[in-house]
Each structure stands twice: as structure tokens, then as C-alpha cells.
Amino acid sequence: VSASRDNTLKVWDLETGRVLRTLKGPSAEVYCVVVTPDGKRVVSGSRDETLKVWDLETGGLLRTLEGHSSSVSGVAVTADGKLAISASRDNTLKVWNLETGGALRTLEGHSASVLGVAVTADGKRAVSASADNTLKVWDLETCLPLAAFHCDASPWCCAFASGQTIVAGDAGGRLHFLLLEERTGPPRV
């Protein structure tokens, strides 16, 4: 699935290179798109401050998710396909129930646009990349940040690689590989 300049999404057959269908409906440029793990739905985020959930087989719009106050710049979906996490230029992330379309939580703590987001395979944590030059790791149950990593340039995108490894690319052209480790023992004072 790819976003097009005419505010549509194109579904491609990777073997033939043909467009299978065009999803029409966003009212502004589409900045991000993700396919649910079951391959049945597409979630897109756009400049119009919304996310849209699409039926991949029919191309029909299932629902529109509203709640951000600026462009949606990144989206990730949990492995069970139940939750979407969106990144926005309003400095927040939101956790959405994909079945009902409701916003469940808002993650606040960045001081500039949030540009990218990724979620762990178990769906318990997310990482966000922000123009405030930080990557933050979030507990999706408590909505609290667990860790912050400072970069020399704005991280634009991020992903969880195998296990607890975070990979992020920044505006300076660098890739960062970070290992998120669990602390054991008493808290440090």
C-alpha cells in the first residue's frame, strides 16, 4: 500500500507491479500507512489530523479516527491488530481501539512534533521519534515514558528490531541502534 499525491492510497500486487485498487477518501495528504498483521485492514494518517481505517479487500472506509489537533505523521499497529498508536505534530501520541474507533489514551511528554512510532511485538511498549531530538519508550498500559534517548539531530523514524533493540534514523543521516534493558534490583537513588 502506498500513498499518492492525489490523496489516495494505492494497493499494489508486488509480483506484477499492478495497482489492485485505489482507496479514496482522505481529504489531505497521507503521511503514513500501515497494514494490520492479519492483512485485512489498512490504517492511514494524514495532514487533516485524522486516521482512517480501510477494508483492504473491498477498499471501503471502515471508520475515521479523530482526536489529534495537528497532522498525523506516524502510525503503528499491535501484533493482535486491536490497537493503533499514532504520532502527531501536536506533540502527542494516541492509542486507539481499532474495533470501536475510540481513543483510549494520550501519551504526552514530547516538546515538539512526534514524527514516528513503533510498537513491540508483545504490544506492551512503543517507541516514539520526535523533533525535540529524543526517542522515548512508553509503557502502553500506564501511558508513562520508561526511557528517553537524546540524539544530536531529530529522529524521523524508529522501529523495534529483534527483541528489545530499537533502530532509529535521524535528520543528520545517522542510524542509531539502542538496546532497551530491564533494570533489576532496587531503584537507584
N, C-alpha and C positions, 0 to 999 in steps of 0.2 A: 504494500500500500504506500502510495506517495502523495504528497500534497502538491497542488498545481497553482500557478499564478492566477488562475481564474476562479479561485476559492472553491475548488472541488478536490475530491480525493479520487485517485485512480487505483484500481485493484488490478494487478498485473499477473499474468501467467509467466512464471520465471523460466519455464522451458521454451516457450515460443516467443516471449517478448511482447505478446499482445495484451492490450487492455481488455480485461474481462468485463468490467463495469465501472461506471463513474458514480461516485456518491456526491449528490448535490445538496446544498443546504447551508453551509457556513456563510455568514454574512460578511466575513472579513478574512484576511489571510490566515491560513492554517500554519501554525508554528511547530506543532508536534503531533505525532500519531503513534499509537501502539496497538498491536493486535492482542486480544486476550489469549491466554495459554491454550484454550480449547479450540482456537481458530474460528470461533463463531461471531465474535464482535470486534469492532474497531472503536477505539476511543481517540478523539482528536481534540486538540486545544487550539484556540485561535485568538487573534487580536481583539475580537469582540467580547472578551472576558468570559467566555463560556467554554465548556467541554461538551462534545456531542458523542453519543453512543449510537453506533450503527450496527445493523444486522449485516454481516459480511456476505452472506449468501444472497439475500434479496436486494441489498443496497438501501434498504429502508432506514429512516431515522427512528430509533427507539425512544430516545429521550435527550433533553438538553439539561445540563447541569450548570446552575447559576449560583454565584456567590463571591467570585473574585471581583475586585474593583479595578483591575488592570489586566493586560494581556496574559494569557496562559502560555508559558514558554516551555513547559516540560510536563510529561505525564508518564507514569509507570503503573503497572497492574500487578497485584499479588498473584502468586502461582495458582491459587484456587479460583482466581477470576472474580472474587467477590468484592474486592476493594480497588479503587484507583487513587493514586496520590498525585496531585497536580502542583506544579511550581508556577509562581506568578510574579510578574513585575510589580505587584503590590506588596512585595517583601514577605509573603507568606506561602505556606503550603497548605493544602486542604486534603483531607481524607474523605473519600466518597463511597457510599454504598452503591454499587453498580446496579443492583436489582431495583432499589427504590428511587435512586437518583438523589438521595439526601446527602447533605454534607454532615459528616459525623464529628469531625474535629478540625480545628485550625491550628497549625504549628507556626508559632511566632518566635522570632529571635534573630532573624537577619536584619541588617540595617540598610540593605539595598536589594535590588531585583534578584529574585531566585530564578536561575536560568536553566537548571537541570535537576532531575531527580531520578533515583533508582531505588529499588526495594530488594531486600534479601530474599533468598529462596523460601525461607520459612514465613515470610510476611510479617515478621516482628519488628524489623528496623528499616529505616530509609536513610539515604544519604542525599543531601542537597548541595548544589553548587550555586554560589551567589556572587554577584558583582561587588559585594563587600569584602572580597578576597578570602572568603572562607568556604570550607566544606564542613557541614555539620551532619552528625549522625544522630538520628532521632529514634526514640522508643515510640512505636506507633500506638501502644496501649496507653501510656501515660502522657503522651504528647510533649515529653521533655527531651531536650538535647542531651545526649550521652557523651559526646566528644565534639571538639572543634579543631580543625586543622587550618592553619594560616598559610596562604600562598602569596608569592610576590606579585602575581597578576590574577585577575578574575578567573576562577574556574568556570568554564562554559558548559561542561558536560561531565557526567560521572556514571559509573557502573560498579556493581559488585561482581568481581570475578569469583573464582572458586573459593569456597569458604568465606572468610572474613576479609578478603583482600578488596580494597577499593582502588579503582583506576579512575583518574580524572585528567581532563585536558584543560589547559588554561589559555588565556588570551596571548600569552607570551610564546606560545608554541611548544610548551613543555607538557610531558605526561608525568603524572605523579602516581606512584604505587604505594599505597598505605595499608598497613596491616592493623586491623582493629582487634585488640587483645582484651580479653576479660581480665579484670582485676580480681585477685583472690586475697583473702586475708582482711585485716581490719582497714578501715579507711585511713588515708594519710591525713595528718593534721598540719 
